[in-house]
Amino acid sequence: MSKQLKYFLLLHLLPPIIYAVISFIRITSRISHVNKEAAHEIWDRGENAIVCFWHGRLLMMPFANKRGKGKVLISRHRDGEFIARVMKYFGLGSIRGSYRKEGNVSSLREIISDLKNGFDVAITPDGPKGPRYVVKNGIIELARLTGKAIIPITYSASKKKLFIPGIIS
């Protein structure tokens, strides 16, 4: 299979399938978003925020966006394009780039602009390259520059019983 065909499938066929799989996992799991009250408190005041979660906790995060006006910071790498396309199915926009790498001033400007225009911006403060669970200074600097609150959130998941015992034999 050619690289072009693989890339076409990755960008056009796979995103709706991944969306369906993640939605199925959500339906068949008991999900509890941790610290969602802090986000709802800010949203109830009509404000927006910088939402952050660990990079390894991405899977169910699109479901935490109840407000419907959010964007996710996603790498400019080819894998990032795939993730951005999956996020579209969840009704989330994307900001392509990085908030901490030199040469990505346009990303920082876009993040600041989106925050000023009322979007929540989701960022993984430990980033894809890690180290895991270590907050980089970029998110702190972003909050300082914009005056927006940082809301750390996560989720837990467990099996959900789909059928009531005794009804289906």
TORKEVEX-677826 format. One record per atom (N, C-alpha, C): x, y, z; residue in one letter. Coordinates in steps of 0.05 Angstrom, whole numbers, plus 32768, in hexadecimal, padded with zeros to 4 digits. Layout:
XYZa/...
***
This chain:
80117FE98000m/800080008000m/801280198000m/800C802C7FEFs/801D80447FEDs/801980568005s/802D8067800Ak/802C807A8020k/8015808D801Ck/801080958004q/7FFA80A87FFEq/7FDF809C8005q/7FDB80827FFEl/7FC280758005l/7FBF80728023l/7FD4806A8031k/7FD38068804Ek/7FCC8082805Bk/7FD880988051y/7FD380B3805Cy/7FB680BB8056y/7FAC80B5803Ef/7F9080BB8037f/7F7D80AC804Af/7F828093804Fl/7F7180838061l/7F73808E807Dl/7F8B80958086l/7F8F80A080A1l/7F7F80BA80A4l/7F7E80CB8090l/7F7180E58093l/7F5380E5808Cl/7F4A80D2807Ch/7F2F80D38072h/7F1D80BD807Ch/7F2780A5807El/7F17808E8086l/7F18808980A4l/7F30808B80AFl/7F33808480CBl/7F26809880DFl/7F2780B280DCp/7F1B80C480F0p/7EFE80BE80F8p/7EEC80B980E4p/7ED080B380EDp/7ECF809880FBp/7EE0808580F4i/7EE0806B8101i/7EEA806E811Ei/7EFF807E8122i/7F0A8082813Di/7EF58091814Ei/7EE880A58142y/7ED280B38150y/7EBD809F8159y/7EB5808D8148a/7EA08079814Fa/7EAA80668165a/7EC3805E8163v/7ECE804C8178v/7ECF805A8193v/7ED980738193i/7EDB808181ADi/7EBE808681B8i/7EAB808C81A6s/7E90809081AFs/7E84807681BAs/7E8B806081AEf/7E82804681B8f/7E8E804081D4f/7EA7804681D7i/7EB4804281F1i/7EA680548206i/7EA0806C81FEr/7E92807F8211r/7E7780748219r/7E6880698206i/7E4D805E820Bi/7E4F8046821Di/7E648036821At/7E66801C8228t/7E77801E8241t/7E7E80378249s/7E8E803B8261s/7E81804E8274s/7E87804C828Cr/7E7F806082A0r/7E96807482A3r/7E92808C8299i/7EA780A08299i/7EA180B582AEi/7EB580BC82BCs/7EB380D182D0s/7EC980E682CAs/7EC180FE82C2h/7ED4811382BEh/7EDB812082D8h/7EF4812282DEv/7EFD812D82F7v/7F02814B82F4v/7EF8815B8306n/7EFB81788307n/7EEA818682F2n/7ED5817982E8k/7EC4818782D4k/7EB4819D82E1k/7EB0819C82FCe/7EA281B18309e/7EB081CC8306e/7ECB81CC8307a/7EDA81E58304a/7ED581F182E8a/7ED481E082D4a/7ECF81E982B9a/7EB381F482B7a/7E9F81E682C2h/7E8481EF82C0h/7E7F820982CFh/7E8D820D82E5e/7E8B822682F4e/7E95823D82E3e/7EAB823A82D5i/7EB5824F82C4i/7EA2825482ACi/7E99823E82A0w/7E8782408289w/7E6C824D8291w/7E62824682A9d/7E49825282B2d/7E4B827182B5d/7E63827A82BAr/7E68829782BBr/7E6C82A382A0r/7E6B8293828Bg/7E6E829D8270g/7E8B82A18268g/7E9D82958277e/7EBA82978271e/7EC5827E8263e/7EDC82818259n/7EEA826A824Dn/7F048266825Cn/7F1382508255a/7F2B824A8264a/7F3E82398253a/7F558235825Fi/7F6982228255i/7F6482088263i/7F5D81F48255v/7F5781DA8260v/7F7081C8825Cv/7F7881BA8270c/7F9081AA826Cc/7F8C818E8278c/7F99817B826Cf/7F98815F8275f/7FB18151826Bf/7FB9813C8278w/7FD1812E8271w/7FCE81228255w/7FE481218247h/7FE58116822Ch/7FDA80FA822Ah/7FE080EA823Eg/7FD780CE823Fg/7FBA80CB8245g/7FAB80E18249r/7F8F80DF8251r/7F7D80EC823Br/7F8580E98222l/7F7780F6820Cl/7F5C80EA8205l/7F5980D08208l/7F4480C181FBl/7F2780CC8200l/7F2080D18219m/7F0480D9821Fm/7F0180F78222m/7F178106821Fm/7F1581238223m/7F0281328211m/7EFD812981F8p/7EEA813881E8p/7ECE813981F5p/7EC781268205f/7EAD81268212f/7EAB81398229f/7EC181448232a/7EC181588248a/7EB88173823Da/7EB881778223n/7EB281918217n/7E9381938214n/7E86819D8229k/7E6981A08228k/7E6181BB821Dk/7E7381CE821Dr/7E6D81E98215r/7E6B81EC81F7r/7E7A81DC81E8g/7E7981DC81CBg/7E8A81F181BEg/7E9B81FF81CCk/7EAB821381C0k/7EC8820E81C9k/7ED481F981BEg/7EEF81F281C6g/7F0181EC81AFg/7F1B81F081B4k/7F3081E881A1k/7F4581D981B0k/7F5381C881A2v/7F6881B781ADv/7F8281BE81A0v/7F9781C281AFl/7FB281C681A4l/7FBC81AB819Bl/7FC281A98181i/7FCB81908175i/7FE481958165i/7FF681838166s/801081848158s/800C8188813As/801F8195812Dr/801F81998110r/8028817F8102r/8031816C8110h/803A81538105h/8023814580F6h/8029813280E4r/8015812480D5r/8001811680E7r/800A810A80FDd/7FF780FE8110d/7FE48112811Bd/7FED812B811Eg/7FDC81408128g/7FC581468116g/7FCA814480FCe/7FB4814880E8e/7F9E813380ECe/7FA6811B80F1f/7F93810580F6f/7F82810C810Ff/7F9081148125i/7F82811A813Ei/7F6F8132813Ai/7F788146812Ba/7F67815E8126a/7F4E81568117a/7F5081438105r/7F38813A80F6r/7F25812A8107r/7F30811B811Av/7F1F810C812Dv/7F108121813Fv/7F1F81358148m/7F1381498159m/7EFB8158814Cm/7EFD815B8132k/7EE681688123k/7ECC81598128k/7ECE813E8129y/7EB6812E812Dy/7EAA81338149y/7EBA813C815Cf/7EB181428176f/7EA8815F8179f/7EA9816E8163g/7EA1818A8163g/7EB7819D816Eg/7ECF8193816Fl/7EE681A38179l/7EF781AD8163l/7F0081C68165g/7F1381D08152g/7F3081C9815Ag/7F4381D1814As/7F5F81CC8151s/7F7081E4814Cs/7F8581E6815Bi/7F9A81F98158i/7FB381E88152i/7FBE81EC813Br/7FD581DB8134r/7FEF81E9813Br/7FFF81DA814Ag/801981E58152g/802081DD816Fg/802E81EF817Cs/803881EA8197s/8039820581A5s/8035820481BFy/8036821E81CEy/8051822281DBy/8064820F81D7r/807D821281E5r/8095821181D3r/8092820981BAk/80A9820781A8k/80AE8221819Bk/80C882278198e/80CF8240818Ae/80C7823D816De/80C082538160g/80B882528144g/809A824E8141g/808C82498156n/806F82458154n/8060825D8160n/80698274815Av/805C828C8164v/803F828E815Av/803B82858141s/802082868136s/800D82758147s/8016825F8151s/8005824E8162s/7FFD825D817Cs/8011826A8188l/800C827A81A0l/7FF88290819Al/7FFC829D8184r/7FE982B3817Dr/7FCD82A88178r/7FCB8291816Ce/7FB182858167e/7FA4827D8181e/7FB382718193i/7FA8826981ADi/7F9E828181BCi/7FAE829681BDi/7FA582AF81CBi/7F8D82BB81BEi/7F8C82BB81A4s/7F7582C68195s/7F5C82B5819Bs/7F5E829B819Ad/7F47828A81A0d/7F3E828D81BDd/7F50829081D0l/7F48829481EBl/7F3982AF81EEl/7F4382C381E1k/7F3682DE81E1k/7F1A82DD81D4k/7F1782CB81C0n/7EFD82C881B2n/7EEA82B481BFn/7EF082AC81D8g/7EDD829C81E7g/7EE0827E81E5g/7EF4827481D6f/7EF8825781D4f/7F07824D81EDf/7F00823581F5d/7F1182278208d/7F28821B81F8d/7F3F821A8203v/7F56820D81F5v/7F6081F78206v/7F6181DF81FBa/7F6B81C78209a/7F8881C28202a/7F9881BD8217i/7FB481B98213i/7FBD81A28225i/7FCF8192821Bt/7FDC817E822Ct/7FF6818A8236t/7FF881918250p/8010819F8259p/8029818E825Ap/802681748258d/803F81638257d/8046815C823Bd/803581638228g/803C815F820Bg/804181438203g/8042813E81E9p/8045812281DFp/8061811781E4p/8075812981E7k/8090811F81EBk/8098811D8208k/80868126821Ag/808C81238236g/80A081378241g/80AB81328258p/80A6811B8269p/8089811B8273p/807F81028277r/806380FE827Fr/805E810C829Ar/80478118829Dy/803D812482B6y/804F813A82C0y/805D814882AEv/806D815F82B5v/8062817782A6v/8058818B82B4v/804D81A382A7v/806381B4829Dv/806181BB8283k/807481CD8277k/806C81EA827Ek/807F81FD827Cn/807982198282n/80678226826Fn/8064821C8257g/805482298242g/8037822E824Ag/802B821C8258i/800F821F825Fi/800C82348275i/801F82368287i/801F824A829Ci/80228266828Fi/80348268827Ce/80398281826Ee/80208289825Ee/801382768252l/7FFB827C8243l/7FE582878256l/7FE2827B826Da/7FCE82858280a/7FD582A28289a/7FEF82A6828Dr/7FF882C18296r/7FF282D68280r/7FF882CF8267l/7FF482E18251l/7FD682E7824Cl/7FC582D48250t/7FA982D78249t/7F9782DD8261t/7FA082D78279g/7F8F82DB8290g/7F7A82C68293g/7F7C82B18284k/7F68829B8285k/7F7082868299k/7F5B827A82A5a/7F60826582B9a/7F69824C82ABa/7F79823C82B9i/7F81822282B0i/7F70820E82C0i/7F6281FD82B1i/7F5181E982BEi/7F5C81CD82B8i/7F6981C082CCp/7F7281A582C8p/7F5A819282CBp/7F57818082B7i/7F42816C82B9i/7F4E815082B1i/7F40813C82B9t/7F46812182B0t/7F2C811082B2t/7F2E80F782AEy/7F1780E682AFy/7F1F80CA82BAy/7F0B80BC82C3s/7F10809F82CAs/7EFA809082BBs/7EFF807782B6a/7EEC806682A7a/7EEB804B82B3a/7ED3803F82B2s/7ECF802482BBs/7EBA801782A9s/7EB77FFD82AAk/7EA37FEF829Ak/7E877FF882A2k/7E767FFA828Fk/7E5A80008293k/7E4A7FE7828Dk/7E377FE0829Ek/7E267FC98298k/7E127FD28283k/7E127FC4826Dl/7E007FCB8257l/7DE57FBE8259l/7DE37FA78267f/7DCA7F998269f/7DC37F938286f/7DA97F93828Ci/7DA07F8D82A7i/7D9F7F6E82A9i/7DAD7F6382BEp/7DAD7F4682C2p/7D917F3B82C5p/7D8C7F2582B9g/7D727F1782BBg/7D5F7F1D82A3g/7D637F348296i/7D527F3B8280i/7D5B7F2D8266i/7D757F2C8263i/7D807F1E824Bi/7D8E7F058255i/7D857EEE824Bs/7D917ED58254s/7DA87ECD8242s/
***
